[in-house]
Amino acid sequence: MRLIEMATVCAVTLGISGASYSALNPQKLEAQARIVADSATCRTVDTAIVGFIAVNGTDPTSVAQLRPYVKGDISRYRIVKGVAAGPGC
């Protein structure tokens, strides 16, 4: 193998290794996934509040009232001034 070929192979291998490590870093991926999930859930609770108001004509006073409108666990959230408050909000 010529020197230029060896240098090219090394550069490509190092580039792929670095990209693979950053993509497969479990702690970093988990932290990013939690941020996205919390934000999505906050929007879901806000949407459920709007749905509750549309059906009942009044603001919900607790998250327990929103359970029929939401799939999943929203127990970490609360309602403050008519909007969702909790992780990601």
N, C-alpha and C positions, 0 to 999 in steps of 0.2 A: 504494500500500500504506500502511496506517496504521502509526503508530509502534508500537503494541502488537503488531501482526502481525509487523513487522520484528524486534522484540525476541524474540518467541517463536521465529521461524525461526532467529535467531542462536543462541539458547540450545539448541535442538534440534540444530542443526548442530554446535555445539561439543561437545555431549554425545556425539553419535555419533562424531565425530572422535577424541575422547579414548578412547572405548571401543575403537574400531577400532585405534588405535595400540597400546594396551596388549595387545590380543589378537593383533596381528600383529607384535609385537616378537620377531624371530627368536632373539635371544640368550636372552631370558627363557624363551621356549617351549622352546628346546633344553635349557636348564638344568633346567627342570621335568621334561621328558621323560627326561633322564638319571637323575634322582632316582627317578622311578617305575620305570624299567627296571631300575636297579640293585637296588631293593628287591624287585621281582618275581623277579629272577634269584636273589637270596639265598634267597628262600622256595623257589624251585625246587630249589636245591641242598640245602636242608634236607629237602625232600620226597624227593629222590633218596637222601639218606642213610637216611631211614626205610625206603624201599623196598629199599635194599641190605641193611639189617639184617633186614628181614622175609624176604627170599629166602635170604640166606646165613647168618643166625644169628650174625653177627659184625660189628663196626664196620669201616667202610672206613678204610684207612690213607692213601689219596691220592685226589685228585679224579679221577685217571685211571680208577679203578675205577667211577666214577659215570657215565661217558660213555654206556653203554647205556641209562641211565635218563633222560637229559636230551637234549633237542634244543637245539642252539646251542652257543655258545662259553662254557665255564665256566673257562677257563684262568686267569682273574684271581682265582679263589677257592682257598681251602685249607680243610682240616678242622682245627679246633682244639677239643680236648676234646669231640669228637663232634658239633659243629655247624659250619655254614658260617662262614667268615670271609673278608671281602673287601669290595668296594665296596657300600655300602648296608646292610651288616650291623651 
